[in-house]
Amino acid sequence: MWMKTVFWGLLLFMLVATTMAVEYGARSHNSGPWSWCDPATGYKVSALTGCRAMVKLQCVGSQVPEAVLRDCCQQLADINNEWCRCGDLSSMLRSVYQELGVREGKEVLPGCRKEVLKLTAASVPEVCKVPIPNPSGDGAGVCYWAAYPDA
């Protein structure tokens, strides 16, 4: 009998807790470790100038000098919160698009299409072996936004 009471008590508690969480926005997009990366909260987005150069060189098929690779990887590793690394790469990519006046399907640089540049930028954490949160659990990988067409 007491097991039934405990079960129903826990069930009632979970129902009330879930309702309160929904009511007070506990599941909003502003919660979780990625919310620390929001410039509105004072986070300073890294310019990743080394990665900017590396991604452009890789996209057009040029050899990336060791110093450029090293600078990029160090700049990415210097972002202390691994949840912010892909966001900063995405910001860097948007600034490249803006600088070059890029539209969908267009060549960003001679011999480099927008989609290729996006995938190149998204793979920087894997190239640098710098950990990012990802479902595979191996600590490195490709930024999630590479899978979305409007990223």
Disulfide bonds with the S-S distance in Angstrom:
Cys37-Cys84 1.95
Cys51-Cys72 2.10
Cys59-Cys112 1.66
Cys73-Cys128 2.10
Cys86-Cys143 2.14
